[in-house]
């Protein structure tokens, strides 16, 4: 699978964390396991996860998912940014 970007979104707080791994689709399960185990390397994301335990609504999206989402704020800018990846 090719490289790309991904976003982890905390819907309740409208927080978006973006990463650029290889094998994008394979990243969600390990990220989720790290978050649940308190071992996520991204400190701000781990703090957000811990703070809203039980109340969180976290989703994972690839660049192609985000390109299809037309209700995003600053959607045109996001599309422009995604085209450079």
C-alpha positions in Angstrom: 0.0 0.0 0.0 1.3 3.5 -0.8 2.1 6.2 1.7 -0.3 9.0 2.4 -1.7 11.1 5.2 -4.2 10.2 7.8 -6.3 12.2 10.4 -7.4 11.2 13.8 -10.4 13.3 14.8 -12.0 13.9 18.2 -15.4 14.9 17.1 -16.7 16.2 20.4 -13.9 18.7 20.6 -13.3 19.3 16.9 -9.7 18.4 17.2 -7.8 17.0 14.2 -4.4 15.3 14.4 -2.7 14.6 11.1 0.1 12.1 10.4 2.1 10.9 7.4 2.9 7.2 7.8 3.6 4.5 5.2 0.8 1.9 4.9 -1.9 4.4 6.0 -4.8 1.9 6.3 -2.7 -0.3 8.6 -2.0 2.5 11.1 -5.4 2.8 12.8 -5.3 -0.4 14.8 -1.8 0.2 16.3 -2.7 3.9 17.1 -5.9 2.8 18.8 -4.0 0.1 20.8 -1.4 2.7 21.8 -4.1 5.2 22.9 -6.0 2.5 24.9 -2.7 1.5 26.6 -1.6 5.0 27.4 1.4 4.6 25.1 0.7 7.0 22.1 3.8 8.8 21.0 1.8 11.9 20.2 1.4 13.4 23.6 -1.4 15.9 22.8 -3.5 13.2 21.2 -2.9 10.9 24.2 -3.9 13.7 26.6 -7.1 14.3 24.6 -7.9 10.6 24.6 -7.3 10.3 28.4 -9.3 13.5 29.2 -12.4 12.5 27.4 -12.5 8.8 28.3 -16.1 7.6 28.1 -17.2 10.7 26.2 -14.9 10.5 23.2 -15.9 10.1 19.6 -12.7 9.5 17.7 -12.5 8.6 14.1 -9.7 7.8 11.6 -9.6 9.1 8.0 -7.3 8.8 5.1 -6.6 11.6 2.6 -9.0 10.1 0.1 -11.7 10.1 2.9 -11.1 13.7 3.6 -11.2 14.7 -0.1 -14.7 13.3 -0.2 -15.9 15.3 2.8 -17.6 18.5 1.6 -18.8 19.8 5.0 -15.4 20.5 6.4 -14.6 24.1 7.4 -11.9 25.5 5.1 -12.6 22.6 2.7 -11.1 24.3 -0.3 -7.8 25.0 1.5 -7.7 21.4 2.8 -8.2 20.1 -0.8 -5.4 22.3 -2.0 -3.1 21.1 0.8 -4.0 17.4 0.1 -3.2 17.8 -3.6 0.4 18.5 -2.7 0.8 15.2 -0.8 
